[in-house]
């Protein structure tokens, strides 16, 4: 449980080191706490106010759906723009926002606020 006044971090499920570094740098610039998770199995017990997830990572959609269904916060997924099947599955699963990678990069600062 978070202490009184303690703000939960934004969880980031991503294996790609380039994206991880980019997200971490943007979070530092925004003064926002994040927790980077590399394995989808880490998501179920993680506490955060939002989950940002690379939906092209194996097991990520299932982990994000479980986290979302546990009413833990909103989920933002990013995915290759050509992966229409994953985009459709994520939307059907109730992922709050599903963005192509290029758009995700553009709106990242807004997602961290």
N, C-alpha and C positions, 0 to 999 in steps of 0.2 A: 504494500500500500504506500502511496505517496504521503509524505509528511504534509502537514497543513502548510499551504502556501507553495509547496514544491510542484513544479510543473513537470509533467511526464515528457520524456523525449519523443521525438519522431523516430519511428523505427524504419530502417532501410534494409530491405532484403535484396542484396545484389552481390554477385560474385565477380563481375567484371571490375578489375582494378581501376580502369580509366573512369568509369562511371562513379565508382565509389569515391575516388579522389575528387572528382568534380562536385559531387553532392556534399562531401565533407568540407570542401573549400567554400561552397556557397553557404553552408550552415554556419561556418565560422564567421563569414562576412556578415551574416544576418544576426549573429549572436544567439543562435538556436542550438539547443542540445539535440544530438541525434545518437542513435545506437545502431551501428552497422552489424547486420546479421549475415552470415555467409550461407547458412544451411537452412532450408525450409523447416526442418525439425525444430529449430530454435524459436520459431514464431509462436507456437501455441502457448508457451509460458511467458512470453515477453509482454511487458507492460509499456504502453505508449499511447499517445493521443491520436496518432495517425500512422498508417503503414504505407510506405512507398515501396513498390515491389517490381522487380524485373520479371514480367510474366513469361518471358522466354526461358527462364531457368526451370529445369525439371522440378516438379513438385511445388512450384511457387503458387500457382493458381489455387491448388487445393489448400495450401497453408493459408493463403490470404482469405479464401472463402471461410475457412474455419475461424480465423481470427475475427473476421467481419461478423459472422453469425454469433460470436460470443459477445456482441455489442461492445466491443472494445474501442471503437472509433471508426473513422472513415479510412477507406483504402483507395490509393491512387496507384494504378498500374501503368507501366510503360512497356511497349512491345514494338517489334519491327513492323513498320507500316504495311508490309506485304503479307503479314501473318493474319489473314482475315479470320481463320478458324479460331485462333486464340482470342482475338478481339471479340468475336461473337460469343465464345464460351465465357469470357470474363464478364461481359455485359449481362448475359443470362444468369450468371452466378451472383449478380448484385454488386459487383465491384463499382464503387462510387464514380470513379473517373478512369477511363482507359484512353491513354494517349500514345500516339506514335512517338518513338524516341526523339525525333527532331523537335516535335512540339513540346515534349517533356523538358528538354533542355531550355527552350525559350521561356517556359513558365515556372521553372524550378524555383527562382527566388520567391514567387508568390505562393508556391506550395509549402514553403518553409515558414510562412507567417501564420 
